[in-house]
């Protein structure tokens, strides 16, 4: 009943807002001001440059950037949606998209795409499909990210170990991690963190032949033996092989910080971390990236962001001009040069050349063996279930099998209620 009233309030806010707003959104002299919300500070300078380039074409449209850290981003958006004050344009991701689209918080863009005869062929179909709901399109793709095996060349050299390569299997990773672990210096071979599912255990599940959610979004994959074993292998890096910091250690100091300070020799991490590793003096000099090792196969998660327009925006025409510019070839090249993989096909060369000391081709190759980020209508609910139960396993409170059993039962209850 409470959920019904929340949805009703949001619907009334947007309905009343739409009745009182001007879809053209511009003043008599054609000027407009729009707000653009995002969460990654690493991309701030690049976005400022894109806005400057946009203003050369559209000097009458002022764009105000609004940065909110990811852990607060959707909480802030939810509150803004309830109050009818969403930013005109904002970043959207797969896990939250259906909630916003189904509650009519986003502006469909099908008609604008058709009227402008916008060519969608440069964008990956999988990313376009990620932001479609009930035959309506709500976003133009911004970027995509895949996952690679980052490693510390200095630590490998000191241990006399060959760098990871395309022939590596899971056992090769384990053996290298053992050789790289040095308790006397508090150095670990790898960081088996779980704080970011996309960059960590999702990939061992998929590579081991398991799955997170069924294609029809009705079943959990956590009763599949391959899923459980994929988690177990990752878990064993801490509890069996002793080559990773503990969960408690990585809660105190995150795995990325350990890698950046030379305390961890390897870690799974996504391409969205490139700007940070490039900006960090230590990793810029000593780090590189390789393909993830094969398990039953080589696989990883692919995900991408979309730029969406708020349903209650009073500046929809200006917002649309900005969204199309953000997804243009010009903006894609600027994004590529900053270290973010652009969704616009044909601009990736600029991306691989943006950071020559990192083997960025790895992430393009991983896209060839990637599987879509798992989502459903209530992704956040079952994602929390997964994280909470795996945290108990990682802390030694329950086994991986027990955690998987709990996840499967609770996740299926969520999926059945969608």
Protein Blocks (a to p, Z undefined) as FASTA:
>chain_A
ZZmmmmmmmmmmmmmmmmmpcfklpafkopacdddddfbfklmmmmmmmmmmmmmmmmmb
ccddddddfklmmmmmmmmmmnopacfbdcddfklmmmmmmnopaccfklmmmmnopafk
lpcfklmmmmggehiafbdcfbdcdddddddfklmmmnopacddfkbcfklmmmmmmmmp
cfknopafbdcdfkbmklmmmmmmmmnopafbdfkopacfklgfklmmmmmmmmmmmmmn
opaccfklmmmpcfklmmmnopafbdcddfklmmmmmmpmklmmmgccdddddfkbccdd
dddddddddfklcblmmmmmmmmmmmmmklmmmmmmnopacfbghilmmmmmmmmmbcfk
lmmmmmmmcccddddfklmmmmmmmmmmmmmmmnopacfklmmmmmmmmmmmmmmmZZ
